[in-house]
Amino acid sequence: QVQVVESGGGLVQAGGSLRLSCVASGRTFSTYRMAWFRQAPGKERAFVGNIELSSDSTVIADSVKDRFTIPRDKAKMYLQMNSLKPEDTAVYYCAVAQYGTSRLHPEGYQYWGQGTLVTVSS
């Protein structure tokens, strides 16, 4: 089993920055990709970005790629969010993939954190 824990959510004013963290523990030796998704009230879970652990290459959703990045430091993955907007308000989830090829969809990830709430006030 793999345990996934996110942290760093909170309330921030529009234009501000926030950094989310994600740590995966347990049987992580097969992990090859980690990702961030978000779910706003009344909406489906949406892809934000992912990182390939072998190369640290990232894919970021077009809607946020000029404002969000995904740094990684050994066992921790981050979501650096700058110039936040009220529409970025959502629960942000970290996800771990140990098999599968669907990098942009929740179905491609086997382990999930509980989520951390980000609220951006106008």
C-alpha positions as CSV (number, residue, x, y, z in Angstrom):
1,Q,0.0,0.0,0.0
2,V,1.0,3.6,-0.6
3,Q,0.0,6.5,1.7
4,V,-0.3,9.9,0.2
5,V,-0.5,13.1,2.2
6,E,-1.0,16.6,1.0
7,S,-0.4,19.8,3.0
8,G,-0.2,23.5,2.5
9,G,-3.7,24.6,1.6
10,G,-5.3,27.6,3.1
11,L,-6.9,31.0,2.4
12,V,-5.0,33.4,0.2
13,Q,-5.9,36.7,-1.5
14,A,-6.1,36.9,-5.3
15,G,-2.7,37.6,-6.7
16,G,-1.0,35.8,-3.9
17,S,1.0,32.6,-3.9
18,L,0.8,29.2,-2.2
19,R,2.9,26.1,-2.2
20,L,1.3,22.7,-1.7
21,S,3.3,19.6,-0.6
22,C,2.8,16.0,-1.2
23,V,4.6,13.0,0.3
24,A,4.1,9.4,-0.6
25,S,5.2,6.6,1.7
26,G,4.9,2.9,2.0
27,R,5.5,0.7,-1.1
28,T,6.5,3.5,-3.4
29,F,9.3,1.7,-5.3
30,S,7.1,1.2,-8.3
31,T,5.9,4.8,-8.5
32,Y,6.9,6.5,-11.7
33,R,4.5,9.4,-11.9
34,M,2.9,11.8,-9.5
35,A,0.2,14.4,-10.2
36,W,-2.0,17.1,-8.9
37,F,-5.7,17.3,-9.6
38,R,-8.2,19.7,-8.3
39,Q,-12.0,19.7,-7.7
40,A,-14.0,22.8,-7.4
41,P,-17.5,22.7,-5.8
42,G,-20.0,21.2,-8.2
43,K,-17.3,20.3,-10.8
44,E,-15.5,17.1,-11.8
45,R,-11.9,16.5,-10.7
46,A,-9.6,18.2,-13.1
47,F,-5.9,17.6,-14.1
48,V,-3.5,20.3,-12.9
49,G,-0.1,18.8,-13.7
50,N,2.2,15.8,-13.3
51,I,5.8,14.9,-13.0
52,E,7.7,11.9,-14.2
53,L,10.0,10.7,-11.4
54,S,12.7,9.3,-13.7
55,S,13.3,12.6,-15.5
56,D,11.5,15.3,-13.5
57,S,9.7,16.3,-16.7
58,T,6.4,17.9,-16.1
59,V,3.1,18.5,-17.9
60,I,1.0,21.4,-16.7
61,A,-2.6,22.1,-17.7
62,D,-3.0,24.9,-20.2
63,S,-5.3,26.8,-17.9
64,V,-2.6,27.2,-15.3
65,K,0.8,26.6,-17.0
66,D,1.8,30.2,-16.9
67,R,1.2,30.4,-13.1
68,F,1.8,26.9,-11.6
69,T,4.9,24.7,-11.5
70,I,5.7,21.3,-10.0
71,P,9.0,21.2,-8.3
72,R,10.3,18.0,-6.7
73,D,12.8,17.3,-3.9
74,K,13.5,13.6,-3.4
75,A,10.4,12.1,-1.8
76,K,8.4,15.4,-1.9
77,M,6.4,16.8,-4.7
78,Y,5.2,20.4,-4.6
79,L,2.7,22.6,-6.4
80,Q,3.9,26.1,-6.6
81,M,0.9,28.4,-7.4
82,N,1.5,32.0,-8.2
83,S,-0.9,34.8,-9.2
84,L,-3.8,32.9,-7.8
85,K,-7.3,33.7,-8.9
86,P,-10.7,33.1,-7.3
87,E,-11.3,30.4,-9.9
88,D,-8.4,28.4,-8.5
89,T,-10.4,27.7,-5.4
90,A,-10.7,24.0,-5.1
91,V,-9.7,20.9,-3.1
92,Y,-6.3,19.9,-4.5
93,Y,-5.4,16.2,-4.6
94,C,-2.1,14.5,-5.0
95,A,-2.1,11.3,-6.9
96,V,0.4,8.5,-7.5
97,A,0.8,6.2,-10.5
98,Q,2.5,2.8,-10.3
99,Y,1.0,1.4,-13.6
100,G,-1.1,2.6,-16.5
101,T,-0.5,5.3,-19.1
102,S,-3.4,7.8,-18.7
103,R,-1.5,10.7,-17.3
104,L,-4.2,13.3,-17.7
105,H,-7.1,11.4,-16.1
106,P,-7.8,10.3,-12.6
107,E,-8.2,6.7,-13.8
108,G,-4.4,6.7,-14.5
109,Y,-3.6,7.0,-10.8
110,Q,-3.9,4.3,-8.1
111,Y,-3.3,6.2,-4.9
112,W,-4.7,9.4,-3.7
113,G,-4.4,11.8,-0.8
114,Q,-7.3,13.2,1.1
115,G,-7.0,16.6,-0.5
116,T,-6.2,20.0,0.8
117,L,-8.5,23.0,0.4
118,V,-7.3,26.2,-1.3
119,T,-9.5,29.2,-1.1
120,V,-8.7,32.3,-3.1
121,S,-10.6,35.4,-2.1
122,S,-11.2,38.3,-4.4
